[in-house]
Amino acid sequence: MGGASEHRYLGALDTELEKALARAARRAKTSPSALLREFVLEGLQEKDDYRAVLAFRKKRGHTYTHAQVKKRLGLAG
């Protein structure tokens, strides 16, 4: 990818954050813009996962212990 549009976002970072991103990119052997893109995508995925967990918890299903599951499956012994 690359290009002028990605560099515009890098320019919006403060100097300290830009330096930290550059160091991390060197360690990862990638460009700062590629690393920033990866961080943003991971952050968005984490946010989606968090929302999914909250939605699941609202359903108020029954929770079983490990022993109960083993007994129900006939694995208790």
Order of alpha helices (4+ residues) and beta strands (2+ residues): alpha-alpha-alpha-alpha
